[in-house]
Amino acid sequence: MRIIDVHGHWGPWPYHLEVGDVSLNVELMDRYGIDLQLVSAAEAVVYDAVAGNAALAEVLTSQPRLYGYAVINPNRLERSADDLRDCLSTGRFLGAKIHTSYPEVSISSPLMAEAFDLLDEVGVPLLLHTWGTDVAKLPGMLQDRPRLRVIVGHAGGDAWREAARAAVECDRLYLEHCRTVTDAGRIPFARAAGVPIGQFLFGTDSTLIDPCVSLGVIRDAGFTPEELEQVLSKNAEELFGL
């Protein structure tokens, strides 16, 4: 069964220095049967979006199993807008990523609204780091942005119940459940709340977290074989045109 990881990383982290080389991405993908992985550059997430995206672009030229997210910094949106278009023009970047905590831009902030306007215009999927109850604001933010599709990274984190309810409200929100803490019942709760199978995606947070954690969560969620194939690959194929 094909596996597509929609939430990966490349590069070293300031607090996790034993990871960083792209060979680790490939090693972990091979170990767990992951065919493709969408990654953002750690440097782009925590420090300099433009420089990190440029470094990732170089890596992607020699890694056909990896695709990129261009990280956007809502604090420097004009520069990020130009950089996003440059990244997408290479054909190796398939979407954008915004982290809420490093740039200290909340989901409900005016800066995030401007970033959402940009992504609605460009029309590529967004992987959004979510953690906390403000995830409930996403359906309202997508209401007047019909082209914007958002992967709810970490499925709200500790607010996974609110994230599930938000996904029921809006069919352009996709739940991706990677976390260091594997709270029991997150996916069954979302399914019981009414989230369609087409709105679940598989992500790992690799190379920060070993993919076995997320694979275990997905495989213990009670999916039928057909549903499992949708979650592990077909939904991502459709979302990203793979």
Residue pairs with C-beta under 8 A, 6 or more apart in sequence:
1 228
1 229
1 232
1 233
2 35
2 229
2 232
2 233
3 32
3 33
3 34
3 35
3 36
3 202
3 232
3 233
4 34
4 35
4 36
4 37
4 38
4 202
4 232
4 233
4 236
4 237
4 242
5 29
5 34
5 36
5 37
5 38
5 202
5 203
5 204
5 206
5 211
6 38
6 127
6 151
6 176
6 201
6 202
6 203
6 236
6 239
6 240
7 38
7 127
7 151
7 153
7 176
7 178
7 203
7 204
7 205
8 25
8 37
8 38
8 39
8 40
8 66
8 203
8 204
8 205
8 206
8 207
9 39
9 40
9 41
9 42
9 45
9 205
9 206
9 207
9 208
10 22
10 25
10 39
10 40
10 41
10 42
10 56
10 59
10 66
10 207
11 20
11 41
11 42
11 43
11 52
11 55
11 56
12 19
12 20
12 42
13 19
13 20
13 42
13 46
13 208
14 46
16 208
19 207
19 208
20 42
22 59
22 63
22 66
24 207
25 37
25 39
25 63
25 66
25 206
25 207
26 63
26 65
28 34
28 206
28 207
28 210
28 211
29 35
29 37
29 65
29 211
31 211
32 211
32 212
32 215
34 204
34 211
35 65
35 233
36 65
36 66
36 67
36 242
37 65
37 66
37 67
37 204
37 206
38 66
38 67
38 68
38 69
38 94
38 95
38 127
38 240
39 56
39 66
39 67
39 68
39 69
40 52
40 56
40 68
40 69
40 71
40 97
40 127
41 52
41 53
41 55
41 56
41 68
41 71
42 52
43 51
43 52
43 55
44 50
44 51
44 52
44 53
44 55
44 56
44 70
44 71
44 97
45 52
45 71
45 97
45 99
45 102
46 99
46 102
49 71
49 72
49 73
49 76
49 80
49 83
50 79
50 80
50 83
52 71
53 68
53 70
53 71
53 83
53 87
53 93
56 68
57 68
57 87
57 90
57 92
57 93
59 66
60 66
60 67
60 68
60 90
60 92
60 93
61 92
67 92
67 93
67 94
67 240
68 87
68 92
68 93
68 94
69 93
69 94
69 95
69 96
69 97
69 127
70 83
70 84
70 87
70 88
70 93
70 95
70 96
70 97
71 80
71 96
71 97
71 98
71 99
72 80
72 81
72 84
72 96
72 97
72 98
72 115
72 118
72 119
73 79
73 80
73 103
74 80
74 98
74 103
74 105
74 109
74 111
74 112
74 114
74 115
75 103
75 105
75 111
77 111
77 114
77 115
77 118
80 115
80 118
81 118
84 96
84 118
84 122
85 122
87 93
88 122
88 124
94 124
94 125
94 240
94 241
94 242
95 124
95 125
95 126
95 127
95 151
95 240
96 119
96 122
96 124
96 125
96 126
96 127
97 126
97 127
97 128
97 129
98 105
98 112
98 115
98 126
98 127
98 128
98 129
99 129
100 106
100 107
100 112
100 128
100 129
100 130
100 131
101 129
101 131
105 111
105 112
105 115
106 112
106 134
107 128
107 130
107 134
107 135
107 137
107 138
107 141
108 134
108 137
112 141
113 141
116 126
116 141
116 142
116 145
116 148
117 145
119 126
119 145
119 148
120 145
120 146
120 147
120 148
121 147
123 147
125 149
125 150
125 151
125 239
125 240
126 148
126 149
126 150
126 151
127 151
127 153
127 176
128 138
128 150
128 151
128 152
128 153
129 153
129 154
130 138
130 152
130 153
130 154
130 155
130 156
130 157
130 159
130 163
131 154
131 156
131 157
131 158
131 159
132 156
132 157
132 158
132 159
133 156
133 159
133 162
135 152
135 156
135 159
135 162
135 163
135 166
136 159
136 162
136 163
136 165
136 166
138 150
138 152
138 166
138 170
138 173
139 166
139 169
139 170
139 173
142 148
142 150
142 170
142 172
142 173
143 170
148 172
149 172
149 173
149 174
149 239
150 172
150 173
150 174
151 174
151 176
151 201
151 203
151 239
152 163
152 166
152 167
152 173
152 174
152 175
152 176
153 176
153 178
153 203
154 176
154 177
154 178
154 179
154 205
155 163
155 164
155 175
155 176
155 177
155 179
155 186
155 190
156 162
156 163
156 164
156 166
157 179
160 177
160 183
160 186
160 189
160 190
161 189
161 193
163 173
163 175
163 190
164 175
164 186
164 189
164 190
164 193
164 195
165 193
166 173
167 173
167 174
167 175
167 190
167 195
167 199
168 193
168 194
168 195
171 196
171 198
171 199
173 199
174 199
174 200
174 201
174 235
174 239
175 190
175 195
175 199
175 200
175 201
176 200
176 201
176 202
176 203
177 186
177 187
177 203
177 214
177 217
177 218
178 203
178 204
178 205
178 209
178 213
178 214
178 217
179 205
179 213
180 205
180 209
180 213
182 213
182 216
182 217
186 217
187 200
187 217
187 218
187 221
187 222
188 221
188 222
190 200
191 197
191 221
191 222
197 223
197 227
197 230
197 231
197 235
198 230
198 235
198 238
199 235
200 230
200 231
200 235
201 231
201 235
201 236
201 239
202 214
202 218
202 231
202 232
202 233
202 236
203 214
204 210
204 211
204 213
204 214
204 215
205 214
218 228
218 231
218 232
219 228
223 231
236 242
